[in-house]
Amino acid sequence: MIIIKVMGGLGNQMQQYALYEKFCFLGKEARLDLSWFEDAAMQEKVFAKRGLELLQFENLHFEKASGSERAALLGTGGLSGFLGKVKRKLNPAADPHFFETDMYHPEIFTFTDKYLEGHWACEKYYHDIMPLLREKIRFPQSRNPQNIDMAERMEKENSVSVHIRRGDYLDPENAGMFGGICTDAYYAAAMDYVRECLPGAHFYLFSDDTAYLKEHFQGSEYTVVDWNRGADSFYDCQLMSRCRANICANSTFSFWGARLNGRKDRLAIRPAKHKNSQTIDPERMHELWEGWVLIDEKGRVL
């Protein structure tokens, strides 16, 4: 059995669910471990408390790992405690707990009994089943007429979503890892790229800091989407998916706005790296993110 730990915000949860669906697609028995959201001590350690937002989607079905299934898998082979650590160091393949340490781990698809812990952001993990995921990941009908009207408008024009994440990325705890990637130069280059591809493009801006958007993006080609708050904030992701083009932040939230965009002529743009700990390798990134446009912090299209 494959058990995948679910943790983090909506974008990460969707990635962990997508990996679960990939294993099911391959005919392997898989479960999702939701215990992270029930662990009060763990919630206190994260910068922003998270809820299990997967439950907000309509008819999203998955098998939940029970406590006994999780214990049985992680206890396999007596690998707990000090002796377990020694055994794992001598024979890593015997460790039932696999941690994500690289952008892409193709070896996970050879596993039969493993507990997988990671965020699994790489597009290559589930690129081949994205049509299936778009069928399964369905937003409930919004009761806000602004969302309904906006989605209809986006369908009729050269609409472009632009996600600018600020909020927790400006905190000292996160700035070193995530800051300085989606710079002004990145967004300017991304918008210029879109303007060349889509004449008359209209940019719909999304952020956790809409006051910043209104100050820095003024003019008839911009619309700031500022009404989806709290439990309704995930409708921003749905609206992103209705646009013809998507300019993403280094954020899994906007990655999924682009992924759920099912247009055949979709234009998806993302920063060349997600974290400052990553080294940019354009050739590898184009392989792992097939069909995406990559732009670095200096505004260079790679």
N, C-alpha and C positions, 0 to 999 in steps of 0.2 A: 504493500500500500504506500502511496505517496501522500504525505500530509504537508500542506502549505500554510505557513503562518500568515495570518492576515493582520496588518498593523498600519498605522499612519492615517493620512487623510484620504479623501475620496479618490484622487488619482492613483495613489499607491494601492488602495483596496481594489480598484478596477484592474490594475496590472496583476495583482496576485490572483484575482478571479480569472483573468484571461489565461494565466499560466495553468490554472486548474482545468479550464476548458480545453487547453491544448493537450494535457495529459489524457483527459477523457476522449478527445478526438483520436488519440493514438491507441485507444483501447485499454488504457491502464486505470486501475482502481485508484481514485484520488479523493481526498477530503480537504476541507478548509478548517483550520484551527482558529477559532474566534476568541480564544481565552484572553488574548491581549486586552480586549475591551472590557473584560470582567475583572482585570487585575488592577485594583486601586493603586497599589504601590507603583506599578509600571506607569500608570497614567500621570502620577505625580512627577515622574522623571522627564516627561516630554515637555517641550516648550509650549505646545498648544494642545489642550485636551481634545481628543477625537472621539466621535461616535461611529457606530457601524452604519455608514451611509449606504452601503450596498442594499440594505433593506428598503431603501426608498424607491428602488426601481421596480417596475411592474413585472410580475411573473419571472423574476430572476431566481432560478432554482439551482441549488447546489447541495452537496452532501456535507454535513457538519461533522468534524471529528469529535468523537466522545473523549472524555477524560481517560477512559480505559484504553481506547485505541492509541491515544497519544502516549500514555505511559508504557504500553506494550511495545511500541515502536522505539521509543527513546531508551527503554531499558534493555533492548536486545543485546545479548552478548556480554552482559555485566560491564558495560562501559561507563558506568557512573562512578563518581568519586575519584580518588587519587590514582588507583590502579587503572581505572578507565582512561584517565588522561594519558597515562604512560602507553597503554595499548593503542590509543588513537594516534599518538605521535609516531609509534613504531609502524602502525598499519592504518593510515588515514582512511583507506577504503572501507575499513570495518566500522567507522564512525557512522551511526545512523543519522546524525545531525549535520546537515550540509549548510554552510554559510556562503552567501554570495560575496565574492571578493573581486570580481572583474565585471566588465560591461556585459559580457556574454559567456555563458557556460554551456556549450553544446552537450557536455557529458551528462547533464541532468536527465536527458531523455533516454539514457541507457539504464537509469536507476529503476529498481522495482520496489525496494523498501527504504524510503528515506523521508526524513523530516527536513523540509526546505525553508530556510529563513533568509529573506532578502526583499528587495523592492521590485526587481525584474522589469526595469524600465525599458530595456532594449527592444526595439521594434521587431527584431528578427525572431524573438521567441514565439510570436503569435501572428506575424505578418500574413501567413498563409491562411489563417482562419478569421481574418478581420470581417469578411462578409457574414460569417456565422455570429461573431460577437456583436455586430451591428443589429442583427436580428434579435439577439437575446437581451441586449442592454437597451431597455426602453424606458424613457422618462414618463412618469404619470402626467396626465394632462394638467397644464398649469391653469389655475383659476384666475390668474392675473391677465386681463385683456391686453396689457402692454406687451407681454411675452408673445401672445398670439399674433398681434398686429405686427410686431417686430419680425417674427419668423416669416410671415408672409411677405414683408417688404424685402427681407434678405434674399428670398427666393427669386425676386424679380429683377435684381440689379447685380452689378459686380461688387458684391459685398465682401468685406475683408474683416475678420476678427483680429484684434490686437490685444494680447494679454500682457499687462505690465504688473508684475508682482512686486510689492514693496513690503508693507507690514512687517512680518516676522523676519524677512530677509534683511531688514535694516538693523535688527538687534545684534549686539556684539557677538552673541553666541552663534549666529548664523552668517554674519557678514563675511567672515574670513573664508567660509566654504562656498557661499553662493553669490557674494557680491562682486561687482565689477565685470560681470559676464554679459548681461543684457543692458548694455550701455546705450547712451543716446545715439552713438554711431551705429550700433547694431540695429536699432529701430529705424533710423533714417535710411540705412541701406536696404533694410527689408521692405520698407514702404516704397522706396524708389524702384526696387525690383518688381514689386507688384504693379506699380503704375505703368511700367513698360509692358507688362503682360496683359493687364486688364484696364483698358481705357475707361476713364470715368469712374475709377474705383472709389468706393465709399468705405471709410474705415470705422468700424464699431469697436470702441475701446472698453475693455474690461479690466478692473483692478480692485484690490482691497483698499485703495486710496483714491477714490473718485475725485476728491478735491484737487489732488495733484493733476489728474487728467484734465479737468476743466481749466486749470491754470495754464497748462503747457500745450494743449491741443485745441486750438480755437479756429473756427472757420467752417464753411459749409460742407467740407468733405469729411468731417468728423461727427460722430454721435457717441456720447458717453452713456453706457448702459449702467444705471446706478440704482435700480429699484429692487433687485433680487438680493435680499439680505437674510441672515440667519438660516433657518431650515430651507429657505427657498434659494439659497446661493447656488445650489447645483444647477439651477436652470440657466445660469450663465454658460455652463458647459454645453448644454443643449443648444443655446443660441449660437455659440461658436460653431457647432457642427452644421448649422444651416447656411453658413457663409460659403462663398465660392473659394475663398483663400483664407488661410490661417497663419498668422504670425504669432509664434509661441514664445513665452518666457521659458526660462530654465525651470519649468514647473510641470509636474505630471498632470495637473489639472488642465492646462491648455494643450498638452500633448493629446489628451483624450478628446478635447474639443475637435482637434484635427483628425484624430483616428476615427471618430464616429461620423465624420463627413464622408458620405458614401458617393459623392460625385466622381465620375470617371475623370473629369478634367480638374480635379482638386489640386490646389497649389498649397503645399505645406512647407512652412519655413520654421526652422528652429535654430537656437544658438549652437555653435560648434561643440560646446561642452556643457555639461550639466553642473559640474562641480569644479572648483579650482584645483582639486587634487588630481584631476584628469589631465593627461597629456593629449593634445590634439593630434590625431592621425587621420587626416582627411580620407585617405583611401579606405581605411578600416571603417570609419564612420559611415561612408557612403554604402559600404557593404552591409552594415548592421542596420542602417536606416534607409532602406531602399525607397527611392522616389522622393526623398525629402531634400530641400534646399538648405545648405548649411552656411551660416554667416558668423564670423567671429566677432570679438568685442571691439575690433578696430573697424568694423564695417566691411570686411573683405568676404566676398562670396568664395567659398572653397570648393 
